[in-house]
Amino acid sequence: MTRKWLAALAAGPLLFLAHPAAAQGLGGFGERSETGTIHGIVEHLSYPRGLLSISTSRGVFMIHATPDQLTDYRLGDRVDVDYDDYAGVRWISGGGGGAGGPGEGTYAVSGTASGVVSRVDAARGTVTLGGAAGRRLYHAHPDDLQDVVPGQFVSLDFERIGNARWIEDVEQGGR
């Protein structure tokens, strides 16, 4: 039994290195692990949550997007959506583009914030800032969070859509 355990232990790192996700940098901060296209019909849109549901012959797929990216889609549209996969979370390709949304200018309330970044989850597209008002969660496309790291002081412009704050612009070091 000890011999089998040692053989498995020795083979473990080799199996990890041979796994496609390991070769593609799946565990990295905000790195893409897969790209693709989903063909189907738009079933649901949520601007505040940044979600697009597409019905296909293989089921319903959820894809994350900025509200600005969602303005290109309407319920019932037949679509081909290019996506990037960030640690198991699909996002529409092409990076952010900000909050946007229907009725831009009247739909969202704009604001600014600054503080020290306490947490970044690039795959989920979230940044948490600590500040005088406490910790606040902001949303963005993973491509827009590549240079944002915990402990860094940032200033950002955002738009509130529903209860979500979507980042329009991030400046490292403040303004």
N, C-alpha and C positions, 0 to 999 in steps of 0.2 A: 504494500500500500504506500509506503514512503517513496518508493521508486516512481510510482505513477504521479504522486503529488509533485515531486521534483521535476518530472518531465513536463507536467502541466505548467508549473511555475516558470520553467525555462522557455516554454513555447508562448506564454502569455504576451510578452513584449512583441514577439514576432507577429502574433495574430493581430495585435493592436496596430502595428505599423502597416500591415497588409490590408486593413479595413479601409474601404474607399473614403469614408468620412474622415479618418485620421489623415489620409494623404491630402484631403482638400481643406484642411485647417478648420474643421468643424468646431473645435473647442476654442478657437481664437476669438478675441474681442471684436465683435461685429463683422467677422469674416463671412463671406458667402460660401455655402457648401454645395449649392445646386442652383441651376437656373432651368427654366422651362416655360411652357406656354399652356394655359388652360383654355379650352374651347367650350363654350356653353352659353347659357342664357342667364342674365342678371336676375337674381331672385330677391335680393335684399341689399339695401345700402344703409349704412349708419355713419353719418358725418361726425358726430361726437366721439364714437368709438373707433372711427377709422377702419371700418370693415366693409368688405364687398363679398357677397355670397353668390357663387356661380353654380348653377345646376348643370350637371353633365350626365352623360350616359353611365358614368361610374359613380355618381353620387353628387352631393353638394360639397363644394370646396370653399373655405373661408380664406380670404386674402386680405392682409392689412394694407392700408394706404393712408396717405395724408388726405384731409378733406379736399385739398386742391386737386389731387389726383382723381378723387371720386367724381368731380364735376364732369368728367368725360363720359360718365355712364348713366343710363336710365333704366328703370325697371322694365324687364321684358326684352331688352336689347340682346341680340346675338353678338357675342364678343369673343375675341382672342386676346387674352391677357398674359403678357410676359411677366414673369415673377423671378425673384431671387429668394433663396431660402437662407435664413440666418438662424443657425442652431435649431432647426425644426420649425421656425416661424416664417411663413411665406409673406413677402411684401411685394407690391407692384414694383417693377424695375424702374430705375431712373432717378432715384433720390427724391427728396422732399418736394419743395415747391411751396411749402407753407400751408396755412390753414385754408384760405380761399373759401370755397363752399358756395352754395346757392345764395343769391342776394348779397354778394360780398359788399361789405361796407355797412349794411344794415343788419346782417345776420349775426355777425360776430362782434364781440367787444374786444378792443385792442388794449394791450397793457405792456408794461416793461417790468422786469425783475432782475435782481442781481443777488449773488450769494456764492457760497462755496458749494461745489458739487459734492453731495454726500454719497450718491449712488448713481450708476449708469447701467442700464440693461439694454444694450444696443439691439439685441435680437427682438425684444419686445417694444423697442422704440420709446424708452422712458428715461428721464433724467429727474433726479430728486435734488432740489436745492435746499440748503439750510439757511435760515436767515432770521431776522427779527420777528417775522410773522410765523415762525415755525417752519417745519418741512413742507415743501410743496412739490407735487408731481407734475411734470411737463411731458408732452408727447412730441415725437419727431420721427422721421424716417431714419433707419439705421445708418444710411449713407451720410446723413447730416450730423451724426454723433461720433464719427471716427476720431476726431481730435479732442473730444471732451473726456476728461478723466477725473475720478474722485480726488478731492483735495484742491482742485483748481478753482480759482475765482472767475466767474463768468457773469456777463450781462446779456440779457436776451429780450427780444421782442416776441410777444405771443398774442394769439387771439383765442378768446374763450368761445367754444362752440359747445352748447349744452353745458355740462359740468366739466368738460375737458379743456385744458390749456394746451394749444398746439403752437409749437415754436415756429416763428417766422425767420428769426435770425439769431445766431449765437456769436458773441464776441468774447474771446478769451482775455482775461486780465481786466475786464470791466471797461467802462467808458469814461 
